[in-house]
Amino acid sequence: MKKTRFALYSFLVFILFAVLLFLAQYFLQVQGIISLNYRIHFLIFFTAFIGVMTFLTLYILDKSAIIGFAFLGFVVFKLFAMGYIAVFQKDFKEEILSYFMLYWAYLAAEVLLLIKLLKK
């Protein structure tokens, strides 16, 4: 029960972090500072979401020994996903630095979650 509660808490913290990033994007667009496509942001969020759900599922199932391997696999998956987004989304090229900042923000959140899971 403790693992499930911790996993749920970690999931909610990740979702709160994502909501804050979406709100930051909204307010930056309203102020006219930056113009990002929500679809691309959602794709970046979704790749991170899949990884977080996998890590938490492995943690609940008591498979902590392979969480690191899953993380490495998802880093490669997300790298290819970013390549796909860069090639097929026209808006990506206009604000490439901003999208990579989003990518690194989600990656940092995943790494912090992973470290917290492995310390438990």
MODELLER restraints for C-alpha pairs under 7 A, 6 or more apart:
rsr = mdl.restraints
at = mdl.atoms
rsr.add(forms.Gaussian(group=physical.xy_distance, feature=features.Distance(at['CA:3:A'], at['CA:60:A']), mean=5.75, stdev=0.5))
rsr.add(forms.Gaussian(group=physical.xy_distance, feature=features.Distance(at['CA:4:A'], at['CA:60:A']), mean=6.09, stdev=0.5))
rsr.add(forms.Gaussian(group=physical.xy_distance, feature=features.Distance(at['CA:7:A'], at['CA:56:A']), mean=5.74, stdev=0.5))
rsr.add(forms.Gaussian(group=physical.xy_distance, feature=features.Distance(at['CA:28:A'], at['CA:34:A']), mean=5.70, stdev=0.5))
rsr.add(forms.Gaussian(group=physical.xy_distance, feature=features.Distance(at['CA:29:A'], at['CA:35:A']), mean=5.36, stdev=0.5))
rsr.add(forms.Gaussian(group=physical.xy_distance, feature=features.Distance(at['CA:37:A'], at['CA:91:A']), mean=6.91, stdev=0.5))
rsr.add(forms.Gaussian(group=physical.xy_distance, feature=features.Distance(at['CA:44:A'], at['CA:103:A']), mean=6.35, stdev=0.5))
rsr.add(forms.Gaussian(group=physical.xy_distance, feature=features.Distance(at['CA:47:A'], at['CA:78:A']), mean=6.20, stdev=0.5))
rsr.add(forms.Gaussian(group=physical.xy_distance, feature=features.Distance(at['CA:48:A'], at['CA:106:A']), mean=6.33, stdev=0.5))
rsr.add(forms.Gaussian(group=physical.xy_distance, feature=features.Distance(at['CA:51:A'], at['CA:74:A']), mean=6.13, stdev=0.5))
rsr.add(forms.Gaussian(group=physical.xy_distance, feature=features.Distance(at['CA:52:A'], at['CA:110:A']), mean=6.58, stdev=0.5))
rsr.add(forms.Gaussian(group=physical.xy_distance, feature=features.Distance(at['CA:55:A'], at['CA:67:A']), mean=5.98, stdev=0.5))
rsr.add(forms.Gaussian(group=physical.xy_distance, feature=features.Distance(at['CA:58:A'], at['CA:64:A']), mean=6.37, stdev=0.5))
rsr.add(forms.Gaussian(group=physical.xy_distance, feature=features.Distance(at['CA:58:A'], at['CA:67:A']), mean=6.59, stdev=0.5))
rsr.add(forms.Gaussian(group=physical.xy_distance, feature=features.Distance(at['CA:64:A'], at['CA:118:A']), mean=6.87, stdev=0.5))
rsr.add(forms.Gaussian(group=physical.xy_distance, feature=features.Distance(at['CA:86:A'], at['CA:92:A']), mean=5.71, stdev=0.5))
rsr.add(forms.Gaussian(group=physical.xy_distance, feature=features.Distance(at['CA:86:A'], at['CA:93:A']), mean=6.82, stdev=0.5))
